[in-house]
Amino acid sequence: MLLIRAIVRPEKKEEVLAELSKAGFPAATVVDVVGRGKQKGIRMGGMLYDEIPKILIIEAIHDEERENI
């Protein structure tokens, strides 16, 4: 078994889940998370927002499904 984790922007969640389902992977665990990437946050005016909303999608798959996902 493999555990695959993907962190995506909230606006991409439905698209990613739809594509996974189309590819034969309908089951997923979805968690709201916050974080930052290479951008180190977003500066708007004088404020720095470094906890940006993200979505964590987790898939547990069999080893032989590795290439398909």
Secondary structure, 3 states (H helix, E strand, C coil): CEEEEEEECHHHHHHHHHHHHHCCCCCCEEEEEEECCCCCCEEECCEEECCEEEEEEEEEECHHHCCCC
